[in-house]
């Protein structure tokens, strides 16, 4: 079973890397970039075949390690 | 004083730390591998040194903070044992939940490797008793992610409880935006936990302890810790 965990910075947390990327995109002449926030994507393969169990495992993974919930939010998706 | 220095893959300041501890206490320091599940018997002080544990993968300190030895450190701290985390060690202590907040990318995005000044906010703690309150000391920093951040509530508590022990300042002790080279909230260089027995700091006092290093301002921290145990003994 394939799954994806997306980790993003909470709103209000300063993101200097996102700012630098935003500046670079603007200097490359990419039109209409209002702002950029960067984050992380984890593609995970699970042995589980039960969707509920898979989601619970992914949530545990995100809470215990993948995200620092002081500054980051995460989203869990089971892709099937 | 019996000290234990934790060793994780990618840590690189553990020998500097052990040398500074030996210089101050006269005792050899135990080097404790991350996979250990217990600290050496009779340990007075645990030090989490600087470096780049696990190559800073995922987040600085994130993987080291989940190592088996950290459970032993958590137990040790819960019993009132003294824990000092420097640089990556500070990041590891934040990630492990022993200290609040987080170390973010430096506001200027650059890795900063130079001497900075910091002010000792109070002298009545085991980690600062070797200094006078208000004293300005010169210490090296070497980090890309030392920008301390926490939510407003946490910052208010840290300040209200006098838990900011070290703060970046100019050579003459002025705390302002210019001296706050990494953008840390409230110019924070070092904080303690609620109980006051766990200190995390970004600068490297262990690298300013011998004449040959060009400065000995870091000695006070180690001398103070040694004094603490002499007093207790």
Interface residues (C-beta under 8 A of the other chain):
Chain A: X13 X14 X16 X17 X20 X64 X65 X66 X68 X70 X71
Chain B: X58 X59 X62 X63 X66 X95 X100 X101 X102 X104 X105 X106 X107 X109 X149 X150 X151
